[in-house]
Amino acid sequence: MASLYVYSALVVLFLTCGAAMATKENDQIIKDNNCETKMGLPCVLKAFTSIFETGTISSKCCGELVGLGKVCHSALVKRTLENPLFKDLSPARIIAKRIQTWNNCLALIDSPSPSA
């Protein structure tokens, strides 16, 4: 039972440290727009994978990403890049993938369905 408390404390510490390292501007945007509550976890993971790794994002998750909004999407990606865990990634490459993912999702959401 004690190990559960230690683990929980470490998770909270990790999340707090990561958030504290973000710029005040991104934090304020994220807070003001409730960005962290607008997408479900499965779609957050899909979007993260498509931007920070190699993966695709489903049309359902594209709908959630577009619903999140471009301002939140940008601020969350920037805050993630500020986390020391991602210091070895190329910011220019990640920003390009963020833009590509956003544009692909917009095109997918705006395109008429094949049955229409």
Beta strands, then each sheet from edge to edge (+ up, - down):
end
